[in-house]
C-alpha cells in the first residue's frame, strides 16, 4: 500500500478579551503508515478544531458584545471576518463590511437590510433588552411599563447642528402646549453612554439622576430612562398626547465609540449612531437646523474662545490644512467623524445628514435652514409642528411664540470681533463647496448651496 501524506497544519488567530492574538498549531506535516492511524488522527484533529472553533466564537462574543476600550491588535483576518459574519447571521463576503464603506454604500440599495443585516441589536444587548419594540398605543410618546413604572423615550431628537440656532428652536418648540419642557441636553447617546461624566449644563439634574441610578457614571440605560421618567413622564401621565424631545447636539456628529473594535476591517464606520438609535427606536423623528457652514465656523470659533477675525483666519487656515492632510490617508467620512480639525468638521452637513437619512429615511428627518427660521419664523414653525404631527396652532399663536427673544445669540460678540476676513471666507467657501453640492442633491434644494454656489 502506498504511503499517505496528510498536511494537518492549522493556523488561526484568536481575538481574546485581552485584545491579544494567540496562535494555535495543530501539528506539522505528518506521515501515516496505516489507514487506522490516519483515521484516528483525523478524528482527533476534528475534535480539537471543533474545540478551537467554539473558543473563537466564545471570545468573539465577549469582545463584540462587551467592547473593550483597548483597540484590537491589528485588523481581523479573513477567517475572523467569516466567524463574525456567521455569529451575526451575515452572508459571508470577501469583505463583509466593505473595504471602503462610503463607496460601498453608494453602490448598493437597501444595503443594511438586503446585504448586511444590522448587527447592532446583538452587539448592544442591554439596550435592546430594556427598550421593547411593542409600545403602549394610548400614548403619543413611545412609552411602556418597565419594572412596574411608566417609562418613555423621546418622541423626537433635535440633533443639531451646534451654533445653528438649536437653543432658540428648542426654546420655541417646548412652548407648544403639546410638548413637555425637559432639560435640553442630557448628551447620553453620544457621550454619557461612553463614560463621559462632565456637567457643563444641567449639573443639578445630572447629579439627581446619578443618585437614582447609584452608579459611578451615567453610562447605563437606566440612567437615560430615569432622566425622562423624572423630567418628562409626569407630564405624559397627565396628558397622553404630550410628547418630548432630546436636544443633545452631540448626537449629530459622533460616531459609535467602539466602531474600530466592532468592525476592524473597515476604513470608516460601517454602522453609526443613527443606525444604533434606529435599531432601538425606528419611529423616532429627527430634526436638524443648519446654516451656511462658513458663518457657522466663525460663530463657533468665537463661542469657543476665539478673539476676532484675525484669530479665525489662523484657525481656518490650520483647519483646512489639517483636513487636507487627513484626506491624503483616509476617507472624508472618517476624517469628519474623527473630529480632529477644529470646527471644520461640524460644517460637513452632508456626511452627517446622509447617515441619518439612510438610517431613518427622508420622511423622518426634517431639516431647517437657519435663514428660513429667522426670515420666515411662522412658516418654519408651522412646518416643524406639522412634521411632528402636533396639534396645529393659529398664526397669531405661532407669532406670539416666535417673536420672543432669540436665545444664545452672539450679536454683540460678533460686532466686536469684526466681519470674517475675505481671504478666510474664500478659503472656507472653497473647502465646503463640494459638500454643499452633495447636500443640495440629498435634500433636493439649491438653497443649501448658499450664495457661493
DAZI-V390376 format. One line per field, one symbol per residue. ss: DSSP state (H for helix, E for strand, - for the rest). phi: phi as a letter, one per 30 degrees, with the letter a starting at -180 (. if undefined). psi: psi as a letter, one per 30 degrees, with the letter a starting at -180 (. if undefined). A space follows every 50 residues. Layout:
ss: ???
phi: ???
psi: ???
This chain:
ss: ---EEE----EEEEE-----EEEEE----EEE--HHHHHHHHHHHHHHHH HHHHHHHHHHHHHHH------------HHHHHHHHHH------------- HHHHHH----HHHHH----HHHH-HHHHHH------------EEEE--EE EE---EEEEE-----HHHHHHHH-----E------------HHH------ --HHHHHHHHHHH-------HHHHHHHHHHH-HHHHHH----E-EE--HH H-------HHHH----------HHHHHHHH----EEEEEE--HHHHHHHH HHH-----HHHHHHHHHHHHHHHHHHH----HHHHHHH-----HHHH-HH HHHHHHHHHH-HHHEEEEEHHHHHH-HHHHHHHHHHH-------HHHHHH HH--------HHHHHHH----HHHHHHHHHHHHHHHHHHHHHH--HHHHH HH-
phi: .dddbbcbcbbbccdcddidcbccccicebcbcbdddddddddddddddd dddddddddddddddbdddddddiddddddeddddddchcedbdbecidb ddddddccchddcccbedddeddbddeddccddccdddcdddbacbhicd bbcedbbcdkcdibjdddddeddddddccddbedbdhdecbddcjdbdbd bheddddddddddhcdbcddddedddedddcbeeddddbdddbabbcddd ddbcdedcddddbddcdaddbbeedddddcbdcdccbbcbbeddddeddd dddcjddaddddedddddddddddddddbbddddddddhcchceddcdee dddddddddcjddcbcccdeeddddbddddddddddddhcddbdeddddd ddddeddidceddddddidddeddddedddddedddddddddchaddddh cbi
psi: klkkkkjikkjkkkjlffglkkkkkilaklkkfleeeeeeeeeeeeeeee eeeeeeeeeeeeeefiklfkkkjllkleeeeeeeeeeghkkklejegkej eeeeeeglkhefeeejkjfeeffieeefefjlekljffkeljllkjhgkk kklkelkjfalkhggeeeeeeeeffkffkkjlkeifheefdefgfkglif lheeeeeeeeeefhlfagfleeeeeeefeefeeeeeeejffkllljgjff fegklkegeeeeifgkfljfkaeeeeeefeifgkkkkkkllkfeeeeeee eeegfkeafeeeeeeeeeeeeeeeeefffllfeeeeffhfibfeffgiee eefeeeeeeflffgjkkkkeeeeefieeeeeeeefeefhlkllleeeeef efflkkkhlheeeeeefllkkeeeeeeeeeefeeeeeeeeeeghkffgfa gg.
